[in-house]
Amino acid sequence: MIRVLLADDEALVRQGIRLVLESDDQITVVAEATDGAQALDSARRHQPDVAIVDVRMPVMDGLAVAREMALLPQPPRTIMLTSYALDEYLFAALKGGADGFLVKDVSPYDLMNAVKAVSSGDAIISPSMTRSLIQRLTPPEVSPVSSAQERLRALPEEQRTILALIAEGLSNAEIATCRGLTESQVKAHVSRILRMLRLSNRVQAAILAYSAGLSHDR
């Protein structure tokens, strides 16, 4: 069972997230907080596995909460949640030790998967922000890297195509629609891609694809 702390100053948002998460029998919400200080106190007392923290909260903002949570003796994995897909939030969150960054228009399916992914040690970035992250981490003057291209040669054509779509920031559901596959099939492809390329998460996969100049014309 994955134990989750919800921190958001809007009661309706917390209620909606709780309903989504607890529809999965592997997830339980153990505490809620309405401001940053309360979130930090709840993390100390309840020791959740995952904390979902709104970026903008009273008393202490979510970015400060994530930094403080990372220093706890038993720190939770932290997912930052925001209504605003802004670069400064994303990079401040990642620098502060957050394990995930999601925009609030994320689907219930992707939210549940994000909680499971970060609880198992993965990193999750909202698909709408992936391209921005790649462009920030890869200087525009850098041409495709031959070593990156060489690593991708081992991938079958279908998995190269899916990797290109990951690099465009598409979610598993969007890739499934684009390729005429089920989400389970896409998830299996993504797992094989990460395993074959010896990568930890889809953000690393997207950066590698971008470095290699991999693209897909939909």
Summary of the structure (lengths in Angstrom):
residues: 218
radius of gyration: 17.7
end to end distance: 39.1
largest distance: 51.1
contacts: 716
relative contact order: 0.11
helix: 52%
strand: 14%
